[in-house]
């Protein structure tokens, strides 16, 4: 069976824009549920395969139910990943409202609308911190350590209810997503690389998994395409196959930017001291520590093969980042 109509939330976000473009290229009919229709690209409004619906309250099941007519698949990408500095007093409540309660409402609407396939973009933060010496896989069952991770773990529980009711329901747990237009930590890495300054990363021998936004969009499209057995429902770690070290990442990123790597070695104690002085030990560990992801269960279950390797994706991200910066500046 070919999917008749796919409802996508969070379409105007970083991942959402890439997923929509990929699905349109596959001739899918899409219903985009957005908070602000003004953020949609003009070409989406002129695309006959796309219908855009504006909903102010994404936590209202009754309001969401009326939008699902004709859809048989939901791709749920909407959520809150970052809270602005100075706005953190109720961060747990904000994350839970956007990620857990919003997903609960959408799942409730999907149940009442007999949605056959539900794909939820969760996060590796639901089961781990931002660095660990252990390989993270689908058998990992650690408790999340951040407010964001806890909200994503709670959202996954709501998605699991759909599988128990007979739908094919999946939560994907990716690590940091690579893409020129990314926000958050990848945006910071690109901005650091773009300075061209010498960086003290040459001696760091860590091993971290990433996923390109292209690989993520392709994986979501595979889940949308055709009937999938309900027994394949569940939570899946998802990453590009080959992890990479920080120095190699920076070399690839700067190569895409048309720059020399310009890396030098620095004792590991320097990074520990820097984390202590700045109060950002966790953030620095997320840069220099290990985070290996075993995504083999997803690849084997769905016969998935990314069209692009991670080093190529990183170079492309750097190239497009510089092009965007020149255009904007």
ChimeraX attribute file (.defattr): number of C-alpha atoms within 10 A of each C-alpha:
attribute: neighborCount
match mode: 1-to-1
recipient: residues
	/A:1	7
	/A:2	9
	/A:3	16
	/A:4	13
	/A:5	20
	/A:6	24
	/A:7	24
	/A:8	23
	/A:9	22
	/A:10	21
	/A:11	26
	/A:12	24
	/A:13	19
	/A:14	17
	/A:15	23
	/A:16	21
	/A:17	17
	/A:18	19
	/A:19	27
	/A:20	24
	/A:21	13
	/A:22	17
	/A:23	19
	/A:24	16
	/A:25	9
	/A:26	11
	/A:27	9
	/A:28	20
	/A:29	19
	/A:30	23
	/A:31	24
	/A:32	26
	/A:33	25
	/A:34	23
	/A:35	18
	/A:36	13
	/A:37	15
	/A:38	10
	/A:39	11
	/A:40	16
	/A:41	11
	/A:42	9
	/A:43	9
	/A:44	16
	/A:45	13
	/A:46	10
	/A:47	12
	/A:48	10
	/A:49	14
	/A:50	20
	/A:51	15
	/A:52	18
	/A:53	14
	/A:54	14
	/A:55	16
	/A:56	12
	/A:57	12
	/A:58	23
	/A:59	19
	/A:60	17
	/A:61	20
	/A:62	14
	/A:63	16
	/A:64	19
	/A:65	18
	/A:66	10
	/A:67	18
	/A:68	22
	/A:69	13
	/A:70	13
	/A:71	21
	/A:72	19
	/A:73	27
	/A:74	26
	/A:75	24
	/A:76	23
	/A:77	22
	/A:78	24
	/A:79	22
	/A:80	17
	/A:81	14
	/A:82	11
	/A:83	12
	/A:84	7
	/A:85	6
	/A:86	6
	/A:87	9
	/A:88	11
	/A:89	8
	/A:90	9
	/A:91	16
	/A:92	15
	/A:93	15
	/A:94	19
	/A:95	23
	/A:96	23
	/A:97	18
	/A:98	20
	/A:99	27
	/A:100	27
	/A:101	21
	/A:102	21
	/A:103	29
	/A:104	23
	/A:105	20
	/A:106	25
	/A:107	27
	/A:108	19
	/A:109	21
	/A:110	24
	/A:111	17
	/A:112	12
	/A:113	17
	/A:114	17
	/A:115	22
	/A:116	21
	/A:117	28
	/A:118	27
	/A:119	23
	/A:120	24
	/A:121	20
	/A:122	27
	/A:123	24
	/A:124	24
	/A:125	24
	/A:126	25
	/A:127	23
	/A:128	20
	/A:129	18
	/A:130	20
	/A:131	19
	/A:132	15
	/A:133	11
	/A:134	12
	/A:135	13
	/A:136	20
	/A:137	19
	/A:138	18
	/A:139	11
	/A:140	12
	/A:141	11
	/A:142	12
	/A:143	14
	/A:144	18
	/A:145	14
	/A:146	17
	/A:147	18
	/A:148	24
	/A:149	25
	/A:150	21
	/A:151	28
	/A:152	31
	/A:153	23
	/A:154	18
	/A:155	25
	/A:156	27
	/A:157	16
	/A:158	18
	/A:159	27
	/A:160	20
	/A:161	16
	/A:162	24
	/A:163	20
	/A:164	12
	/A:165	12
	/A:166	17
	/A:167	24
	/A:168	25
	/A:169	31
	/A:170	26
	/A:171	25
	/A:172	22
	/A:173	24
	/A:174	24
	/A:175	23
	/A:176	20
	/A:177	23
	/A:178	26
	/A:179	25
	/A:180	24
	/A:181	17
	/A:182	19
	/A:183	16
	/A:184	11
	/A:185	15
	/A:186	17
	/A:187	16
	/A:188	12
	/A:189	14
	/A:190	25
	/A:191	14
	/A:192	14
	/A:193	22
	/A:194	18
	/A:195	11
	/A:196	14
	/A:197	12
	/A:198	12
	/A:199	17
	/A:200	17
	/A:201	22
	/A:202	18
	/A:203	14
	/A:204	19
	/A:205	15
	/A:206	18
	/A:207	19
	/A:208	25
	/A:209	25
	/A:210	22
	/A:211	23
	/A:212	27
	/A:213	24
	/A:214	21
	/A:215	24
	/A:216	23
	/A:217	20
	/A:218	20
	/A:219	21
	/A:220	19
	/A:221	19
	/A:222	15
	/A:223	20
	/A:224	23
	/A:225	17
	/A:226	12
	/A:227	13
	/A:228	18
	/A:229	11
	/A:230	18
	/A:231	11
	/A:232	15
	/A:233	22
	/A:234	18
	/A:235	20
	/A:236	24
	/A:237	25
	/A:238	28
	/A:239	29
	/A:240	24
	/A:241	19
	/A:242	16
	/A:243	21
	/A:244	20
	/A:245	20
	/A:246	21
	/A:247	23
	/A:248	18
	/A:249	19
	/A:250	26
	/A:251	22
	/A:252	24
	/A:253	28
	/A:254	25
	/A:255	18
	/A:256	22
	/A:257	22
	/A:258	14
	/A:259	16
	/A:260	16
	/A:261	21
	/A:262	17
	/A:263	16
	/A:264	13
	/A:265	12
	/A:266	14
	/A:267	11
	/A:268	13
	/A:269	9
	/A:270	11
	/A:271	18
	/A:272	14
	/A:273	12
	/A:274	13
	/A:275	16
	/A:276	13
	/A:277	10
	/A:278	9
	/A:279	11
	/A:280	13
	/A:281	16
	/A:282	14
	/A:283	14
	/A:284	18
	/A:285	18
	/A:286	17
	/A:287	21
	/A:288	20
	/A:289	21
	/A:290	23
	/A:291	25
	/A:292	24
	/A:293	26
	/A:294	21
	/A:295	20
	/A:296	16
	/A:297	14
	/A:298	19
	/A:299	18
	/A:300	10
	/A:301	9
	/A:302	13
	/A:303	9
	/A:304	15
	/A:305	15
	/A:306	16
	/A:307	9
	/A:308	12
	/A:309	16
	/A:310	25
	/A:311	20
	/A:312	14
	/A:313	23
	/A:314	26
	/A:315	23
	/A:316	19
	/A:317	26
	/A:318	28
	/A:319	18
	/A:320	17
	/A:321	23
	/A:322	18
	/A:323	14
	/A:324	13
	/A:325	10
	/A:326	9
	/A:327	8
	/A:328	7
	/A:329	6
